[in-house]
């Protein structure tokens, strides 16, 4: 379950003791809005607002607002997009940048640092990419909708993480890590599909420039440059050149995220050694500041400031760059990036004619089958085969029921699926059918995934699969008999022994 800020956590816990509403809010709703990770609450609200707006008397004005053009130009180069397209081109890369940073942390120092454990979500992602495409093509091969085969490829990470937030404290942390790792491979696959299947006119020279700028970022990291300014500027250059190359910049976001260092510049052990000298200087400066001489007081103030500056820099160096970046980026992603994307892209005008056409449309049926059937079958089947072949292993504290729940949640194909539907069928009736199919599949996958996850967690308690592996019993070790204290006596007796 995502972590609520400590002070708010204590306040809500106190309220939950005497308010049923506060108890429900504390357990289920608050984690969707207050978390150090990306939370799904604002995205859910923005999606509901967009759908309501597009089915209200103000639908035309709402749609026209997001089609308002906005241009940025410099010399002969110009970027001109509608407001909705700016949400896709400028905001989504920030979201995928955060995904890249988080997955790198888990791969380098987290629960996915072991090869066999990291291989598990990789094989699942490959299966989750291929099977939905095959199912979609089974409905549309050779037809008008064949070009939409990429729509069921990717999942929506933020919505899936929001469903996990409802699972409660009994959910093993590894499930969130597996979902993040799976979604990272899944998203990279989807973005490669966008880049090479839905971008026929890739421009070579801007793409080469983006790769050179990316290499410059790597060079700055290698040389130990600390200031964030050159990294931000080069990141913007990479983004701009990717746009000029007609390659979706979300791929650049993931790639830049994987460059963020996950090791602090100063370890805790080195910090304890390095602070000794500046602490001595600070104590000596404090004694100088108590002198009667005005000159010595001034020298003491300057020496104390220098010592504090050194201590401050050493303290900052104990933070890993990835941790600092996520602390800054995640609130913006939660409350700005994803809600604006949903407001501009999730609006679907639902009508009886649209629903009737969707039921009979191979495009809609292929998307629904690809997301609701292809994703879980591909994810679960590929991971099971990989484990049977010895290429991966089921992570500790999980069960195949929990893995099945993750596969179902992977059928929530929202953000990138909507974007690919626009690339494949932009402005046609097929796009409307694809959007309603993505929306319906996402709702069903979310509900079914939540139910399956709760069932798997309850089953895991009975079998021990969901317990903390550090506290689980060792195989073959007999369970110690429970004991009770006999009132009025100084000895204990086994419960099964007559008193």
Secondary structure, DSSP 8 states (H G I E B T S, - for coil): -----HHHHHHHHHHHTT-HHHHHIIIIIGGGTS-SS--SHHHHHHHHHHHHHHTSTTHHHHHHHHT-EEEEEETTEEEEEEHHHHIIIIIHHHHHHHHHHHHHHHHHHSTT-SHHHHHHHHHHHHHHHHHHHHHHHHHHTTSGGGGGTTTTS---HHHHHHHHHTT-TTS-HHHHHHHHHHHHHHHHHHHHHHHHHS-TT--HHHHHHHHHHHHHHHHHHHHT---SHHHHHHHHHHHHHHHHTT--THHHHHHHHTTS--S-SS-HHHHHHHHHHHHHHHHHHHHHHTSS-HHHHHHHHHHHHHHHHHHHHHHHHTS-HHHHHHHHHHHHIIIIIHHHHHHHH------HHHHHHHHH-HHHHHHHHIIIIIHHHHHHHHHHHHHHTTS----TT--HHHHHHHHHHTT---HHHHHHHHHHHTTSHHHHHHHHHHHHHHHHHHHHHHHHHHHHHHHHHHHTTTS-TTTS--TT------EEE-TT-SSEEETTS--
